[in-house]
Structure formats: C-alpha cells, structure tokens
C-alpha cells in the first residue's frame, strides 16, 4: 500500500494505496476473465507475468519514491528479499483469482 500510496499523499497514503491496489486487482481480474483464462494455475502464471512485466519499474521507484529518497527503505530493484516477497504475493493473488473466476 505504501509503495503505491506514499508518492500520491503524505497524509492519506493508506487510503491512496488501498484504492490503487484494489483498482489494479480488479483490473487484473477483469482482464483475466476477458481473456477466458480459468483455474489457479493460469492465475499464477498471469500474475507472475504481470509481476515480471512491471518489475523493471522499480528503477523509477528507487529513484523517486519518498521512502527510498529518505533512505527509510533499501534499494528495491536488486533486493532478493523484496523480489521474493513480490513473487510469493503475486502467486497467492493469482491462485485466488484463478480459483474465483468461473
């Protein structure tokens, strides 16, 4: 939430982050459905493809995000723990998405 929300609002970063995260998840669900994808395996693959496509954007995050600029966060792009967490969370999201879409 902070990754998405903090660049938009210092005071209301949680609300901004939740809103963007929910909108992104909903858009992913709609696209998944419109592509006719089904099942948890397809969901995991789709979520991992999205993660891989967006991961290079961490260059921008590392340069511009307020928590990176203040050194509150370590560099993200080449951080294996951050990457591993993103892979795991996207796998979980994809599995749930694929299971829920009928």
C-alpha positions in Angstrom: 0.0 0.0 0.0 2.8 2.4 0.9 4.6 1.7 -2.4 1.6 3.0 -4.3 0.1 5.5 -1.9 3.1 7.4 -0.5 4.0 9.1 -3.8 0.5 10.4 -4.0 -0.2 11.6 -0.5 1.9 12.1 2.6 -1.1 12.2 4.9 -3.5 9.8 3.3 -1.1 7.3 1.8 -3.0 4.3 3.2 -6.3 5.3 1.5 -4.5 6.1 -1.7 -2.5 2.9 -1.6 -5.6 0.7 -0.9 -7.6 2.4 -3.6 -4.9 1.9 -6.2 -4.1 -1.7 -5.1 -7.8 -2.6 -5.2 -8.2 -1.0 -8.6 -5.2 -2.8 -10.0 -6.5 -6.1 -8.6 -9.9 -5.5 -10.1 -8.5 -4.6 -13.5 -6.3 -7.8 -13.4 -9.5 -9.8 -12.6 -11.4 -8.3 -15.5 -8.6 -8.9 -17.9 -8.1 -12.4 -16.7 -11.9 -13.1 -17.3 -12.0 -11.4 -20.7 -9.0 -13.4 -21.9 -11.0 -16.5 -21.0 -8.4 -17.8 -18.5 -9.5 -20.2 -15.8 -8.0 -22.1 -12.9 -5.5 -21.4 -10.3 -2.5 -22.4 -12.5 -3.5 -19.9 -15.1 -3.9 -17.3 -12.4 -0.5 -17.9 -11.0 1.1 -17.7 -14.5 -0.8 -14.5 -15.3 0.1 -12.8 -12.0 3.8 -13.8 -12.5 3.8 -12.4 -16.0 2.4 -9.1 -14.7 5.0 -9.1 -11.9 7.8 -9.7 -14.4 6.5 -7.0 -16.8 6.2 -4.4 -14.0 9.4 -5.2 -12.0 11.7 -3.0 -14.2 9.5 -0.1 -12.9 11.3 -0.5 -9.6 14.1 1.7 -11.2 11.6 4.6 -11.1 10.5 3.6 -7.5 14.1 3.5 -6.4 14.7 7.0 -7.8 11.5 8.8 -6.9 9.7 7.1 -4.0 9.8 9.2 -0.8 10.8 6.3 1.4 13.7 5.5 -0.9 14.8 9.1 -1.2 14.9 9.4 2.6 16.7 6.0 2.9 13.9 4.6 5.0 13.8 1.7 2.5 16.8 -0.1 1.0 17.1 -0.2 -2.8 14.3 -2.4 -4.2 15.2 -3.3 -7.7 18.0 -5.7 -6.9 16.9 -6.7 -3.5 16.3 -10.5 -3.5 14.0 -10.4 -0.4 11.7 -7.8 -2.0 11.6 -9.7 -5.2 10.9 -13.0 -3.4 8.1 -11.4 -1.5 6.6 -10.0 -4.7 6.8 -13.4 -6.4 5.1 -15.1 -3.4 2.3 -12.5 -3.1 1.6 -12.4 -6.8 1.5 -16.2 -6.8 -1.1 -16.1 -4.0 -3.1 -13.4 -5.7 -3.1 -15.4 -9.0 -4.1 -18.6 -7.3 -7.0 -17.0 -5.6 -8.0 -15.1 -8.7 -7.9 -18.2 -10.9 -9.9 -20.1 -8.3 -12.6 -17.5 -8.0 -13.1 -16.7 -11.7 -15.7 -19.1 -13.2 
